[in-house]
Amino acid sequence: MKRSLSFILFLLFNLHVFAQSAEGSGPTLASTDMETSGETESMANSEIAIIPEPVSIIKQAGHFVLPANIVIQAHKSPELKQTIAFLQERLSTPTGYYVSTISAPSATATIKLIINETNDAAIGMEGYRLNVGPKQVTIRANKPAGLFYGVQTLLQLLPKEIESKEEVKGIKWTMPCAEITDYPRLGWRGLMFDVARHFFTKQEVKQYIDAMVRYKYNILHLHLTDDEGWRIEIKGLPKLTEVGAWNVKRVGSFGDFIPPTPDEPRNYGGFYTQDDIRELVAYAKDRFVNILPEIDVPGHSLAAIASYPDLSCTPDAVNYKVRSGEKIMDWSRGAPPIALVDNTLCPANEKVYVFLDTVISQIAQLFPFEYIHMGGDEASHNFWEKNDQVKELMKREGLKTIPEVQGYFERRVEKIVQSKGKKFMAWDEVLEGGVSQSAAVMSWRSMKYGTEAAKAGHEVVMSPTQYAYIDYMQADAITEPRVYASLRLSKSYEFDPVPDGVNPAFIKGGQANLWTEQVYNIRQAEYMTWPRGFAIAESVWSPKEKKNWANFFARTEQHFKRLDVAETKYAPSVYDPIFAVRRTADRNLLITLSTEVDGLDMYYSFDNSFPDRFYPKYNGPLVPPIDAKVLKVITYRGKTPVGRMMNMPIEELEKRAGKR
């Protein structure tokens, strides 16, 4: 994973903060060139607030009222079974209404789910047409997936209480009449969930799938192995889960933990049995989600090496333990890092390829998806550089550089993957040592590498840090688990997976990545995913020309209310004030406040009390009183507080402004 870049990117982040402070302004926000005040106001007050934005919405007069006896008409088909059951449950639980299903055509059915007999070329394999009339609702699609996505949109047309897990009384269960035509911009619409750094149960993974499909994601990328844990059972290699799945529990700032002592219990972690994986794959398939498995090699392999030390080039590996979050990399000289322990598989050791053949064989059998992701990122070189086996390999194979050594490794791994009938995918570093034309690339370091890969004829999935890394902080560092960079909602919304000048045929799609070093539980995973997951969903589903930040945020606010009812956690960071600071000519602090969204007022105090709307309103840069210790700020919309109370230490602002 890209976590290990922490030190260098942390420095870059602080330089970025300093640069903003020197300018006395907040960060660059999403472009609003396409905005019109009328369109934005209309959407903010509209009954229709769908995410991701459909291709076409034609609102019509009138409303459809759900009857107390709801009849769903749908053809009997195994592929439709889950969609029907999902709709039945979602309609019956919060309303208390009776919902029945029929397969025979009926003029009086409440909701009709129809697979087209003649292909509708305009909507493709995942698109749908949804018609809400005053007496009946009809969804038509070419394939079952289209009906499933149409159902997600239908539910977003109902009152927010439809998200409730229990009956809600006194609600008018109506939908505005409308005709909606919709289909995705891109085929690969992914979320990466790192279950290696911290283990998430089978039920929690299902919970994550349930949330993502509401916003029409169709790929769950599971990061199954890393230095902190090996999370999947491999028959014949029992130590991978007996040893590799467990470490010592630590909480706090990952990467700076005190190294565990030999007598501390290694009982924190877990793994999925092969039956668990089959269950998750089936659960995802029923919801039209493919699971992409990732086995991260040759770097990030400490859990595997602790289990089987002979996979390493380093004799001392017999003493290695699964990482619990202590420092194991030195990033002070940039990439690749200097490894303090050798967490790489040995590219010159034939046992490694036998091991990987066993692992990949079973992965290929467990996951029906056509791709297997084999990592390839952040492999440290310092242990390879001094290893005699690697030197002999270089001489024998005519390899002149260490990146070429990794290239040799990647090509051999790709052949193993292909021998199992699968396609090889890896992070963009694998391009540096040379990989075959058939290797698919997931571009994380920037759009640049994905652009270069696509121009070289590789299939590419865009997941760049600057838009799609949803483990990054969403607001000021004083409120968030400390990670080395920030990614605000407005910046995520700028994501365009298809760069100019690239043949779109090579861009499979895009995804957001949730690394979990600082994510200890499913509630925090939800908090980090939403609402930035809305932004990425719209970037990969909706037409590019329909993207509009103000319009999107008006819909996002409506979905905040839905998530409240659904009891799904999300980040309200978008309402928080943005702090910028610089020094005046006489070396005093000058503090500038801004907001990510328009229409908010900020109220503040320097006297340690908690401001509300009767306190001073921010109207321009502030100079703190000479003895002030903290600046407290809260945002309001009209008379209603919408932001969190921010407690900014003056000492922190002094640091950001630099030396006096």
N, C-alpha and C positions, 0 to 999 in steps of 0.2 A: 504494500500500500504506500501511499504518499505521505504517510504520517511522519516518517522518519525525517522528512525535510524540515522538521520543526524549527531547528535552530536558525537556519539561514532565512527561512520565510518569516520567522518571528522578527528578525532584524529588519527585513524588508517592510514588514507591516508597520513597525515603529517608525521607520523612515517615512512611510506613507502618511502616518498620523502627523509626524512633524511637518511634512510638506503642506498638508492641509492647514495645520495650525499657522504656519508662516503666511499662508495666503489669507487667513482669516475667514475661511468659508468652509461649508460642509462638503461632503463627497459629491462627485458627479452622479446625478440621478438618472433614471431611465428617460429616454427621449420621449417628448410629448408632441413631436412635430405633427402627428396624425390627429391630435385631439381637437375636438370642437366642444365648446362649453355646452351647447345644446345637446349633443350626443351623450356627453358624460352625465349631464343632469338627468336626461331621459333614462339612462341605464340605472342611475342611482335610485330613481323612483319607480323603476319598472318592477312588475311582478316576475319578470323573466330574468334570472341571473344564473346562467349556466356556465360551468367551468368543466372542461375547456370550451371556449366559444365555438359554437357550431358554424358550419359553412354558411348556412342561410336560415334566418328566422323571419317568418311572415306572421306578425301578430294579427289576430282577427277579433271581431267583436264577440263578446259573450264569454261564458265560463262553462266548464264541464264540472258537474258535481258528482262526487263518488256516491253511488247508492249503498245502502246498508247491506245489500246482497250483491257482491261483486263476482262477475263471471269472467274468467280469463279463457279465451279461445286460443288454443295452440295445438299444432300437429304433434302427435305422439312421436317423440324422437329422443334417443339417449342424449344427443347433444343439446337438446332443449330442456332436459329434465331439471338441471340446476337453475337455469334462468327462470323457469316457471316457479320452482320452489322458492327461489330468492324473492321474486315479485310477490308471491303469495304471502310469505312471511312478513315482508316489509310493509305490505298493505294492511294485513290483519292485526299485527301487534299494536301499533299506535292508535289505530282507529277503533278497534274492537269489533269491526265489521266481519261478516262471514264471507270468505273468499273461496270459490269453487273453480274447478277447471273442467273444460270440455275439449274434445278434439274435433267434433263435427262442426262444420260451419253453422253459425247462428247469427241471424240479423239482430238479435237482442243482446249479444255478448257485450260486456262492459269494455273490455280491452282485448283487442285482437293482435296476436303475434303471428305474422304471416311470412313464410319463406317464399320469395318470388318464384313462380314457375318459369318465367322468362327473365333472363339476367338483365338487371338494370346497370348498364355500363357506367353510369355517372357515379355510383356510390361504391363500387369495388367490393372487395371481400369483407371489409369491416364496417362499411357504411350502413346507413339506415335512413328511412323517411318516416317521420313521426307526425301524425295528424291528430290533433286534439280538437274534436268537434263538440258541439253542445250536448250530444247524446251518446257519443262513442269515441273511444281512443283506438287508433290503429297504428301499429309499427310494422313496416315492411323492410325486409333486407334480403340480400342474396344468400347470406350464410348465417348460421346461428350466432356467430360472434357479433354481427350487426344488430341482431335483436337484443343481445345482452347489453350492448352499448346504448341502444335506444331506450332500454329499461332504465339505465342510469340517468339518462336525460329526463325521462318521464318523472322519476322520483324527485328530481331537482325542481320540477314545475309545481310540485305540491308544497303546502306549508312546511316550514322548517320542522315542525313537530313530527313529521313523518319519519324523522331520524330516531325517534324515541324507542327505547327498549321495553317500554311498558305503555299501557293504554293512557291516552291523553283525552280528557273530557273537554267539551265546549269548543271544539275546533271546527270551523267550516272547511271541510275537505274538498277544496275546489282547485281547478287548474285553469289558467287562461287559455282560451282557444288559440291555436297557432298551428302553422305548418312549418316543420323543421326538416331541412335536408342536411345531412352531415356525413362526413367521412374523414379519415385521418390524413394529415399531410405526409407522415412518415410511418414506416412499418415497425421500426424498433423504437419502443417508448418504454424506457427502462428506469428502474430504481435499483441501486446496488445497496445491499444490506450486509454489513460486516458483522457476522456472527462469530468471528474468530477472536477478536480482542476481548469481547465479553460474550458469553454464551446466552442465546435467547432460546427459550423453549419452543417445542413444536407448536404449541398453542399460540405463542406470541408471534411466530412467523405467520401463522394463519391470520392472526389479527392484522398484521402488516399487509398481507395480501388483500384482505377485505377492505382496508382503507384505500389502497392504491387503485383497485379496480373501479371505485366510484369515480375516479378521474381518468379512466380509460387507459391506464398503463397496462402493458401486456408482456413485459419482461421483468422478472425478479432475478437479479444477479446476486447469487449467494457467495460471499467471500468466506470460504470454508476452512482455510488453513492460514496460519501466520505464526509469528514467533511466540504468540501468547496462547495458541491452542490449535489442535487438530480436531475438527468437529464432525468427522464422518467415519463410520466403521468401515474398515477394509479387511475382508476375510484373508487370513493367512499372515496378517501384520497386526497382531493384537496390541502390541505396545503403543501403536499410534494413538489408541484411545485409553489404554491402561495408564500410560505415562503422559502422552502428548496432549491429552484433553484437560489437564489439571495444573493449576498453579496456586500461588499464595494470594489470597485476597488482599488488595490494597485499595484505598480510596484517597482521593486528592488529585494532585496534578500528575497525570500520566507522563512517564518519561523521567520523572524526578523522584520516584519512590526509593526508599531505603532497600537495598538488596536483601532478600529473605535470608534468614539464618538456616542452617541445615536442619534444625529440629522443628521449624514451622510447618504445620500441616499443609499439604498440597491437596486441598479438597474443594477448591473453587473452580468451577468450569462445567463441563458436560459435553455430550456429543449426541449425534443422531445415529440410531441404528439404521441398517439398510431398510428395515420395515418402516421406520419413521420417514425416511426419504421417499419411499414409494407412496406413503400416505400424503406427504406434502406435494409431490408431483401430481398426484391425482386430484388433490384439492385445488391446486393452481389450474390444472387443465380444465376442470369444471367451470372455472371463471375466466377461461381463455387467456391464461397466463402461462408462458413458458418459463421454466427455471434454468438459468445459465449457471452451471457450477464453476467455481474458480478454485484451482489448486495452485497456490502461489509459489513458484520455483523459478530460478535457483536460489534467489534471496528470500528473505522472510520465512526461512525454513527451520528455525531453531526448535520448534516443537517436534518436527520430524527427526531432527538430528539428536535431540535429547532422548528420543525413543530408540533410535538406531544410529549410534555414533559412527558406524563404519560408512555412513553416507557422506561423511565430511572428509575434507583434505587434511584436517588438523588433528593430530594425535590427542590434544587436550580435550577434544569433544567428548571423551568418556566422562568428563566431569561437568558437562553442561546440563543445565536445567531449563525447563520451560520458563519463558520470561513472564514476570509478574508486573512489569511496568518500570523496572529499573533501567537506567541508561545503558544502552548497548551500542550506540552509534555516535560518532563525532562528525557533525555536519559543518564544523567551523571552516573547512576548506572548500565547501560546496559539494556538488555531486560529481561522482559517486561518493558516498560517505566513507569515512574510515571506521571499519568495524572494530569494536573492542572485544567482541567474541565473533567467531566465524559462523555466521548464520546462513551460509550458502551451501548448497549441495555441491559436491565435487564434480566438475565437468569431465575430469580425466579418470573417473572411477566407474568401471563398467557395472558395478553393483547398483549405482544410481539409476541406470537405464533399465535394469531388471526390475528394480523397485517401482519406477515410474510406469513400466509396462503393466505391472500388477494393479497399481492404483488406477491408471487410466482405463484399463479393461473393465474394472468394476464401476467406475464413474460412467462410462459409456453405456453400460447395461442399465444403470439406475435412472439416468436422465435421458429422456427421449429427444430433447432439444438437439438441433444439428451441430451446435457449437460447444466446445469445451474451452474455457478460459484458463490459460496456464501461467498467468502472472507475468513474470519477466522484468519487473520494475525494481529499481533501487538495489541492484545486486552490488555489494561492495567488492572491491578488487584486491585489497591489500593482502589478504591471505593467499589469494591465487598467485599474486605476483612473486611470492617467495617460495612457492611450492614446487618441489622437484617433479611431481607427477604432471602438473600443469605445464611446466617447461618442456617436458618430454612430449606432451601432447602437441604443443605448439610447433616443435621441431618436426614431429611426424606428419602433422597435417598442414604444415606451411602457414601457420597462423602468426601474424606479425604483431598483433596488439591484443590486449586483454578483452576489449569489446569484441574482437573477432573470436575469442575463445567463447564468449557468451553466445555469439552468433552460431558457432558450431553446436553448442548445447541446444539452442532453440530449434535448429534445423532437425536435430535428432529427435527432439521431443515432438516436433510437428509430425514427423514420419510415424511415430507411435500413435499419435492422435488419429492420423489419417488411416492407419491400419485397423482402427476400430470403427471405421465408417463415419468418423466425425470430422468437423472443420476446426482448425486451430485458431484461437484468438489470444491476443496478449496485449499488455500495455505498450505504449509507443516507444519505450526504450529499446525494444527488440529490433527496431529499424537500424540502430547504430552499428550492430554487428553483422547485419545482413540476414534477411529471412526470405523465404521463397515468395513468389508472387501470390500464392494462394493464401498466405497468412492474413487473417483479418486483424485490424488494429483498433484498439480502444485508446483514443487520444485524450490524455489527462493533463499533460503539462501545459498545453495551450492549444488554441485552434490551429496554430502554425504546423504542429506535427501531424495533425489529422489532415490538413490541407495538403501537405507534402506527400503523405501516404496515399491519399486519393489520387493525386496527380501521377503517382507512380503505379496506379492501377490496383491498389489494395482496397478491399472493403473496409469501411471506417464507421465506427460509432463514436460520436463526439460526446465527451464528458469532461470538458475543461474546467480547471480549478476556478477560473475567474467568473464562471457563471453557475457551475453545477456541483460544487463541493458543499453539500449541505451539512457537513460537520463543522464548517467555519462559523465563527460568531456572527450573530444576526444583528447585534446592536453594539453599544459601547462595551468595552472590555470589563467595565466595573459591574456589569449585570450578567455576564455570560461565563460559562465554564471557559477557562483561558485556553484558547487555541491560537495558532500563530498567524491567523489571517481572518478577515471579515468578509462576509458576503450578504449584503442587504437584499431584501425582496426585490426592490426596483432594479438592482443589477442583475439578479437572476432572470428577471423578465426580459432583459435585453438579449438573452440567448437566442441565437439563430444557428441551428445545427448545420445549415447548408451555406457555406461561405461563398462569396462571389468568386467567379473564375474557376469553379470546380464543377466537374461533371456530376450532377446530383445522383446519377446512377450508382456512384461509388459510396454515397453517404447512406448507410442503412438507417440511421436515425440518431437519437441522442438519449442520454440518461443522466440522472442525478446520482451522486455517490454519497452514501452515509457511512463514513468510517466511525468506529465506536470507541476509540481510546477513552474519550471523556463522556461516553454514553453508557450508563450502567444499567439501565432498565428500559422497558418498553414505553413508559410514559415520556422519558426524555427522548427516545427515538421518535415518538410522535411530535414532540415539541420541535425537534430539529428539522423534521420533514415538512411540516405544514406551518405556514402557507407557501414556503418556497417550492414545495412539490406542486402547488397549483401553477406557479409560473413556468416550471419546466414542462408540465403536462400541456399547457397551452402552446409552448414553443414547439412541441413535437406533434401536436394534433391539429391545431387551428391554422387556417390560411395565414401566411405571413402578413398579408395586407390588412388583416383584421386586427392585428395586435395594436393595443392602445392602452397605455399605462393607467390613465385615470379611469377609463371604462373598466379595465381589469380590476382595479382596486375597489371600485364600487361593488363589483360582484363578489370580490374576496370578503368584503365586510358582511355581505349576506351569508356567505359560507362560514364565517366565524360563528354566526348564530346557529348554523346547522351543526357545526362541530361541538358547540356547547351542549346542544340537545343530545347528540350522539355520545357525549362524554369522551370525546377524543381531544387530547391535549394539543395545543398549538401555541406558537410564539406570537405575542402581541407587540413584538419589538418594533414593528413598522410605525407605531405611534410614539416611540420614545424620542426625546430630543437628541439632536446630534451636536456634539461639542467640538468647537474648533478654538484654538488659542494661539496667540502670538504675543510678542513683547512690543510695547510702545517705545518711542524714542527714548523715554526716560526709564526704560527697562521694567515698567509695570506690566502685569498681565492684562491682556485684553481678550475677553471671552465672547465668542460669537456662537449663538444658538440657531439651529435651523431644524426643519422637520422633513421627513421623507415624503409626506403627503401634504397636500394643500388643505387649507381650511381649519387648521388647528391653532389654538392660542397656547402660549406657554407662560406659566406663573412660577415665580422663584422666591427663594429666601437665602440669606447668608447668615441668619441668626440661629441656626440649628432647629428651628421650628418647621413644621410640615406645611408647605404652601397649598392653598386652594385658590379658587377664582377671585377671592377677595384680597389676595396678595398682589404685589406689583406684577404687572404684565410685561413680558419681554417685548421691547420695541427696538432694541439696538444693542450694540456691544456693551459688555459689562466690565467694570474694573472692580475686583473684589475689595472690600474694606481691609485695612491693613492687618487686622488680627483675625479675620475670618478663617475658619478651618474647613468649611464645607459649603458647597453650593447645592441646594436642593431645587429640583425642577420637576414640574408635572405638566402634562399636556391636557387640554380640554377641547372639546368641540361644543361651542355654545356654553351651556351650563353643566355639561356632563363630562366628568373626567374619563379620558380614554387611554391615557398612557400610564405607565407605572411611575411611582415616585422614584426619582433618580437622585442618588446621594453621591455627588462628585467631590472627592477630597481636593482641596486647593493644592495640597502637596502633589497630587497626581497631575494636576494642570501645570504646576511648576515644572515637573519632569518633561511633560510633552512640549512645553515652550522652550526647553533647553536652558543653557546656563545664562545667568544674569549678566 
